[in-house]
Amino acid sequence: MNLFKKGIKAFSWTFLGSGIGFIFQLIIAKLLGASEYGKANVILGFIGTYYSFLSLGLPTLLIRESGKNIKNADEIYSEFVRIYIILDIIIFPIIYFTFNKTLVYNKFNVVIILLLVMLSQIENLTYSYFIGIKKQDTASFIRDTLIRLSRVGSFFIFFLIFSNYFSYVLAYFFSLLIPPFIVLKRYTNKKILSFKWIIKNSWKFYMITITYSLYGNLSKIMQKMFSTNEAVGYLSIGMTLGTIGAMLGTALANVTMPEFAHAWKEKDMEKIDIIFKDVSRWNTYIMLPIISFIIIHINRILGFLGEDYSKGTLIVSMIILSQFINSFVGPNGTLLNMSGYEWLEIINGFAMIATGLLFGIILGSKYSWGVAFSIAASIVVVNILKFIQVRMIHKIYPYKFKTLLYILLFVFLSIIIFIITKNISNHYLWFLINLFFVIIMVFFAFYFSPITQDREIIDKFFNKIGVKR
């Protein structure tokens, strides 16, 4: 299966799960209201923060080592699970007795947070395991579709009982019970790596995980401290919508990780350059119309959630746009990680945290949009750094000049089309027409692409459905 097929197959599960999850996420946000939705996301912010510190960088190391030797994947996966369990047994009591319970409303929520940290460790390790053995579609199906669907379905059951933020927290907990069953099926007692080797090879990935994921989770806690639960709700909706801008980039990055690792091992820079440009281009062709639609129609989209979300337009827009920029510049971080430059990603991560904290502290206490701006600024700064580094080290740009001009024209047309469709008053007609234009624009992006390979993808699609051109 070629790179595009792998990427699209993985993205299909991601898109299906994200699409269903996104729609129901908006419904959940509407049912809970901004305040209760914000409370739930404060708890999720603590889970993500603690996970960042307790991940040890093992998921990324698992991808790299499994990509090098798939035969050892089960043994490494099992060994990393054991390390997490031992670590949690030691650390969790300390966290519980030093935690300020009032921040998450009661003691029981602290217990839920700790259990969810452990389940998040197993979830991310399971996700990375399937990526490492080059079953990215399975990884995407489990996390992006199966887990999301179980989370959505269980929420409505719990909502009938509790009717508050705890309904979502319990649904989150229930959905993460799936990965442990996969562990039981793949588990082996065979030990092939020494603890010393694991620490030596994982610490860089650990630092990258902390620096890259910490501020996104910490920002929810900061928003709660500086503002209200409602503001946390706005920020969380922005992050939810923002994942749409990054989801194809994430799917393609997962596909390229083992490819980059193997090509770097073989010193095949020509292959790396081709993969890098292909992934950057395909991501932009598909995601640009979707993001253009969301940004231009954001007021209407948030309007479906109710009046209490109407004040969050600016916050949501900032985060969505920054997440698209994150994927637009290409898989720079993936290439650095898989080609022996993890230390640069550590520096980039610290730059990300520093930028976020600087703007978050200065603006967060003064403006409701301050924390959102700090997130957007941190993402832009770190992507500028990665772009420069990949250019200097590998002499690679994400696009050829003619492709970049083509994309800029594509941006202009997208904006014009979606500004025109804003005038459609009927909600159902509005949705269907915009969906039609998104699909058509993605199709024509490949059809008129200046790169022959992209046009061949359309030709193959026509041949598969029996249409002669």
N, C-alpha and C positions, 0 to 999 in steps of 0.2 A: 504494500500500500504506500503510495507516494506521500510526500509531506502535506500537500494540499488536502488530500482525502483524509489523512489522519487528523489534520487540524479541523476540518469541517465536521468530521464524525464526532470528535470531542466537543466541538462548539455546539453541535446540534443538541446534545444532551444538556450542555450548559445553557443554551438558549431556551430550550423547552422548560427546564427547571426554573431558570431565572424568570422566564415569561410568566409561568404559572405563579411562581413565588412572588414576583413583583406585583401582579394583580391582587393577589390575596394579601400581600404585605400592605398595600394601600387600603384594602378592606379592613385588615386588622388595625391599622393606624386610625382609620375612621371610627371603628367600633370602640376602641379604647379611648380615643381623644388624645390630644397632644400631651396632656399632663401624665396620664397613665402610660402612654406609649413612651414618654420620656423616662419615667421611673424604670420601666423594663430595660431600657437601653443604658441606664446608669449601671445596673447590675451586669449587663453584657459588657460594658466598658471595663469593669473590674475583672471579669473573666478573661478578656483579651489582654489586659495589662499583666495579670499574673501568668498567663500562658506565655507571653513574650519572654518573661524572665525564666520560665521553667521549661522552655522548648529544647534548650541545649544545642540547637542547630541540627538535631538528628534527622528531621525530615529531608532537608536538602542534602545532607551527607548520604542518606539512604538512596536518593535519586542518583547521585553521582556514582556510588559504588555499585548499585544494581545495574546502571547503564553500562558499566565496564564489564560486569560479569553477572548475567541474569541468573546463573545456576546457584549463586550464593544469596539471592534476594530473600528467600524465606528465612534463612538463618539470621541474616542481619536484621530483618524486620522483627523477628521474635526477640532477639537480643536487645534491641532498642526499647521494645515494650517492657521488658524486665527492668531496664534501667529507669524508665519512667515510674514504674510502680514503686521501686525501692526509694527513689527520690521523693515521691509524694508522701510515702509513709513517714519519712524523716521531716519534711518541710511543713506539711499541712497543719500539724498541731501548733507549730510556732505561729503560723499565719492566723489561725483561729483565735488564739489567746492574745494576739497583739492587734487584731482588727478593730477598727472603730465601727461598731455595729450600727450606730445611728445613721451612717452614710448610706446604708442599704436597708434601713427601716427596721430590721429585727435580726436576732441571732440565727434563726432558721435559714434566712437568705444567705448567710455566710457559709453555712454547710452546703447549700445548693451551689454557690459559687465555686467552692473547692471541688465538689464532685464534677461540675461542668468543666473545670480546668483539666481534670484527669481525662474526661471523655474527649475534650478538644485535642489533647495530646495524641490519643489513640486515633481520632478522626484524621488529623493531619498526617500522622505516620502511615495510616492505611491509604490515604490519597496519594502520598509520595511513593508508596510501595508499587502501586499500579502504574504510576508514571515511569518509575525506574525500570519496570519490566516491559515498557513500551505498550501498555494497555491504557492509553490516555482516555479512550472512550469509556472504559470501565470506571476509571477514576472519576470522570465527569458525571457518569450516570449515578454513581453512588452518592457523591457529595452534592452535586448540583440538581439532581432530579429526585432520587429516592429519599434522601434526607429532607430536602425541602418539602416534598409532598407530604411526608409523614409529619413534619412540623406544622404545616398548614392544617392538615386534617385533624390532628390532635388538639390544635388550638381551639377549634370550635367546640370540641367536647369539653375542654377545660373551661372555656368561656361560659358555658351554660351553668357551671358550678360556681366559679369565682367572679366572673364579670369584671375583672380588673387586670392590672399589670402582671399579676402572678400567673394568669392564664398563659401568657406568652412565654414566661420563664419556664414553666412546666412543659410546655410544648417543645421548647428548645432542648430541655433535658431528655424528653422522651425520644426525640428524633436522633439524638446522639447515642442511643443504645444499639444502633445498627452496627457500627464498626467493630465493637467487641466480639460479635458473632463471627466476623471475618477473621479476627485474630485467632479465635479458637480453631478455625478450620485450617489456618496456615501455620499455626504455632509448632515450633520444634525446639527441643532442649539443646540441640547441637550448638556449641560455642566455637566461633571461628575468629573472633576479634578480641584483642586484649583491651581492657578498660583504658590503659595508657594510650593505645593507638587511637581509640575513639575520641578521647579528649584532645589529643594532638591534632586530629583532622577535623574535629567538629567546632572548635572554638571560634574560628573565623565565621562560619555560618551562624553560630550562636549570636555573635556580635551583630551580624547583619540582620538577623531576625529581630533582635531587641530594638535596634536603631530604626528599622523600617516599620515595624508594626506597633511599636510602643505609643507613638504620639497619636495615631489614629484612635486608639482606645482611650488614652489618657485625656484626649480632647473632650470626650463625653463627660468625664469626671470634672474637668475644668469648667465646662459649660454649666454644669450643675452648681458648682461652687460660685461662679460669677453671676449666674442668671437664674432661670427657673426651669422646672421640669418641662414646660412647654418648649423652651428654647432647645433643650436636649432632644425633644421630639422633632423639631425642625431639622436639626443637625443630622439626626438619625435617618430621616427621610431622604435628606441630601446624599448621605452615604449609601443608602439603598439604591437610589437612582444612579448614583455614581458608579456602582458596580456594573451597570449596563455598559457604560463607556469603556470599561476595562475588561469585560468578560471575554471577548474574542481574543484580545491581546494576551490574557491569562491562558486561555486554551492553547493558543499557538505557542506561547512561551513554554508551556508544559511539553508540547510536542518537540520543540527544538532543544530542550535541555540535554537529553541523551544524545541527540544528533550533534550538537556543539561539542559535547564532551568527547565523543568518538572522533570527530573531525580534528579536534585540537590534539588529541593523542596521536593521530596520523599526520599532523602538521599540514593538513589540507586547507589552506587559507582560502583557496578559490571556492571550495564548497561552502565554507563559513560565510563568505561574502554573498553568495547566491541565496543561501537560506535566509540570511539577515534581511536582504532587500525584498525577497518574496514575502516574508512574514509581515514586514512593515507595510508593504503595499496592499496586501490582501486585507489586513486589519482596517486600514483606512477606507478602502473601497466599501466595505460592509458596514462599518460603524459610523462613518461620517453622516449618512442620511438619518440614521436613528438618533444620533446626538443632536443634529440640527433640529429635528422635529421636537425633541424634548425641550431644548433650550428655548426655542421660539414659542412653544405652546405651554410653557411651564405654569403660567397663571391658571390656565384652564385645567391642567392636570391636577394641580394642588386644590383647585376649586371643588373637585370631586370628593376631597377628604373632609370638607367642612370649613366653616369660617375661621375656626381656631388655627388652621394651618396657613391661612392667607398671608400672614405676616412673615412667612418663612421663604418667600420667593427668592430674595437675594442670597440667602444662606444656601439654599438648594442649588441655585444656578452656579455659584462659585465652585462648589464641590464637583458637580457634574462636569463642568468645563475642564477643571484641573485633572480629573481622572481620564478624560479623553486625551489630553496632552500627554499624560503618562504613557499611553499605549501608542500614540501617534509617532513618537520619536523612535520607535523600534525597540526590540528586545535587548537594549544595551546592558542592563543589569544581568540578564540571563547569560549573555556572552561573557561578561567579566567573571561571573561566578564559575562558569564551566571551562574557563581558559586559564585558570591559575591566578586571577587578579582579585581574589576575594578581599584582600586587604584594602583595595580601593573602594569596594562596596561598604566596607566598615567605615571608612572616612566619609563616604557619601551619606551613610546612615546617620552619623553624628551631625553632619551638616543639616540633614533633614530635621532632626530633633531640635538643634540649636535654632534654626529658622522658625520652626513651629512654636517653640517656647517663647522666643523673643517677641514675635508678633502676637502670640496668644496672651502673654502677660500684659503687654503694652495696650493692646486693643480690646482684649476680651472683657476686661472689667469696665470699659467705657461704652462699647457698642455691642449690640446683640449679634451682629455679624462678625465680630472680631475674631472669635475662635475659628469660624468657617474660613475667613480670610487667611488665618495662620496655617490652616491645613492646605489650602490651595497654594499659598506661597511656598510652603515646604516642598510640595510635590513639584512645582515648577523649577525651583532652585536645584533640587537633586537631579532632575532630568537634564537640565543644562549641563551639570557636572558630568553625568554619565555620557552624554552626547560628545562632549569634548574629549573625554578619556578614550572612548572607543575609536574616535577619529585619530587621536595621537598614537595610540598603541597599535591598532589593527588597520588603520587607514581605510575605515569603512564608513560610508554614509548610508542612512536608511533609504534614500531615494536618489535615482539619477535626476539630472537637472530637468529633462523633458517630462519625467514623471511628476516632479514637484509642480511644474507649471500646469500640468493636467489636473492635479489635485486641487490647486488654487481655483481653477475654472469650475471644478466640481463643487467646491465650497460656495462659490458665488451663486451657482444655479440652485443649490440646495436651499440657501437662504431665501432666494426669490420665490421659489415654489412654496415653501412652508409659510412665508409671510402671506401669500395669496390665500392659502387654505385656512388661515386664521378666521376669515370672514364667513365660514360655513357655520350656520347657527344650529342646525340639527345635530345632536350629539352622535347619533348612529352613523349618519352620512359623513360627518366630520372624521370619525374614526376610520371608516372603510376607505374613504378617499385618501387619507394620509397613509394608511397601510399600503394601498395600491402604489402610491408614489415612492414610498420607501423601497418596496420590492423592485419596481421599475428602475429606480436610480441605481440600486446595487447591480442589477442586471446590465444596464448600460455602462456602468463604470468598468466592468470587465470587457464588455463588448467593444467599446471604443478605446480601450487601454493602449498606450503606445508600446506596451510590451507584448510580444507575440505569444508568449506562454499563457498570458491571461486570456487572450482571445481564444486560444486552443481549449481552455477550460469550458468556455461557452459552447464551442463546437462539439466537444465530447458530451456535454449535457444534452444538446439537440439530438445527437446520435443515439443516446440512451433512451430518449423518449420517442424515438422513431420519426423525428422531424428532419426532413432534408433541406439543406440550404443551398 
